[in-house]
Amino acid sequence: MVIWKYEIPVNDFFEISMPKGADVLCVQMQGETPCIWVKIYEGIEEGVEKREFAIVGTGQSFNDYEYYYVGTFQNYAGMLVWHLFERWSQYSEEEFEGQIEKHNLHEVK
């Protein structure tokens, strides 16, 4: 296992290519740059996948139907607060069930 860092843009929607099976651990500011830290399991799965994310500002409307919450971060000395979500609908049914269990979520039916 190894932990990698990815700098992320403060955009409504963005994608990051990362090794398959990677687990997003957290989102935080490092200096003036928002970043996510990701746990990578070396040698377990080969290949790279594109992961889809959304950033929502506090008070901003957002349809979270296809997303699960990752974390919250602040910039500009706490003047702006952002909430990071990852799109779960990009996963197969089996992968989605793993995400539900891993993040202690409850599937809505």
C-alpha positions as a Python dict, from the first residue, in 0.01 Angstrom:
ca = {
    (1, 'M'): (0, 0, 0),
    (2, 'V'): (114, 352, -77),
    (3, 'I'): (-54, 691, -41),
    (4, 'W'): (-54, 934, -333),
    (5, 'K'): (-156, 1298, -342),
    (6, 'Y'): (-348, 1466, -625),
    (7, 'E'): (-396, 1840, -654),
    (8, 'I'): (-757, 1919, -743),
    (9, 'P'): (-912, 2218, -919),
    (10, 'V'): (-1190, 2418, -757),
    (11, 'N'): (-1423, 2349, -1050),
    (12, 'D'): (-1783, 2232, -1041),
    (13, 'F'): (-1690, 1900, -1207),
    (14, 'F'): (-1356, 1737, -1287),
    (15, 'E'): (-1193, 1399, -1352),
    (16, 'I'): (-875, 1243, -1216),
    (17, 'S'): (-704, 935, -1361),
    (18, 'M'): (-575, 706, -1088),
    (19, 'P'): (-493, 337, -1044),
    (20, 'K'): (-794, 104, -1034),
    (21, 'G'): (-922, 24, -687),
    (22, 'A'): (-774, 336, -525),
    (23, 'D'): (-947, 462, -209),
    (24, 'V'): (-992, 836, -155),
    (25, 'L'): (-888, 903, 206),
    (26, 'C'): (-949, 1275, 249),
    (27, 'V'): (-952, 1621, 96),
    (28, 'Q'): (-761, 1912, 254),
    (29, 'M'): (-573, 2226, 168),
    (30, 'Q'): (-195, 2196, 147),
    (31, 'G'): (-79, 2554, 161),
    (32, 'E'): (-293, 2731, -98),
    (33, 'T'): (-373, 2416, -299),
    (34, 'P'): (-667, 2179, -247),
    (35, 'C'): (-558, 1813, -260),
    (36, 'I'): (-692, 1463, -215),
    (37, 'W'): (-492, 1181, -62),
    (38, 'V'): (-555, 837, -206),
    (39, 'K'): (-460, 489, -84),
    (40, 'I'): (-319, 278, -368),
    (41, 'Y'): (-290, -99, -344),
    (42, 'E'): (15, -181, -551),
    (43, 'G'): (-2, -495, -761),
    (44, 'I'): (-364, -580, -676),
    (45, 'E'): (-531, -434, -984),
    (46, 'E'): (-361, -318, -1298),
    (47, 'G'): (-462, -25, -1506),
    (48, 'V'): (-591, 325, -1461),
    (49, 'E'): (-946, 456, -1436),
    (50, 'K'): (-1096, 802, -1462),
    (51, 'R'): (-1279, 908, -1147),
    (52, 'E'): (-1542, 1183, -1157),
    (53, 'F'): (-1576, 1445, -884),
    (54, 'A'): (-1786, 1752, -806),
    (55, 'I'): (-1709, 2045, -578),
    (56, 'V'): (-2000, 2233, -423),
    (57, 'G'): (-1976, 2555, -226),
    (58, 'T'): (-2172, 2600, 95),
    (59, 'G'): (-2519, 2734, 6),
    (60, 'Q'): (-2489, 2622, -358),
    (61, 'S'): (-2764, 2396, -501),
    (62, 'F'): (-2649, 2051, -607),
    (63, 'N'): (-2829, 1732, -715),
    (64, 'D'): (-2635, 1464, -528),
    (65, 'Y'): (-2834, 1172, -670),
    (66, 'E'): (-2529, 1012, -835),
    (67, 'Y'): (-2267, 1126, -583),
    (68, 'Y'): (-2143, 1043, -236),
    (69, 'Y'): (-1976, 1284, 4),
    (70, 'V'): (-1595, 1266, 37),
    (71, 'G'): (-1509, 1563, 259),
    (72, 'T'): (-1504, 1938, 320),
    (73, 'F'): (-1218, 2186, 288),
    (74, 'Q'): (-1173, 2560, 326),
    (75, 'N'): (-958, 2816, 151),
    (76, 'Y'): (-891, 3189, 179),
    (77, 'A'): (-856, 3162, 559),
    (78, 'G'): (-1193, 2989, 588),
    (79, 'M'): (-1384, 3248, 387),
    (80, 'L'): (-1483, 2985, 128),
    (81, 'V'): (-1599, 2636, 227),
    (82, 'W'): (-1614, 2360, -35),
    (83, 'H'): (-1760, 2009, -26),
    (84, 'L'): (-1615, 1731, -243),
    (85, 'F'): (-1833, 1453, -385),
    (86, 'E'): (-1740, 1154, -600),
    (87, 'R'): (-1976, 1018, -862),
    (88, 'W'): (-2080, 665, -768),
    (89, 'S'): (-2273, 591, -1087),
    (90, 'Q'): (-1940, 543, -1267),
    (91, 'Y'): (-1904, 208, -1086),
    (92, 'S'): (-2039, -133, -1182),
    (93, 'E'): (-2305, -275, -948),
    (94, 'E'): (-2041, -482, -763),
    (95, 'E'): (-1803, -186, -728),
    (96, 'F'): (-2090, 35, -611),
    (97, 'E'): (-2183, -212, -337),
    (98, 'G'): (-1819, -204, -226),
    (99, 'Q'): (-1832, 178, -212),
    (100, 'I'): (-2154, 163, -6),
    (101, 'E'): (-1988, -70, 244),
    (102, 'K'): (-1652, 112, 249),
    (103, 'H'): (-1807, 453, 317),
    (104, 'N'): (-2074, 318, 555),
    (105, 'L'): (-2352, 450, 331),
    (106, 'H'): (-2708, 327, 296),
    (107, 'E'): (-2843, 253, -49),
    (108, 'V'): (-3159, 445, -129),
    (109, 'K'): (-3432, 234, -289),
}
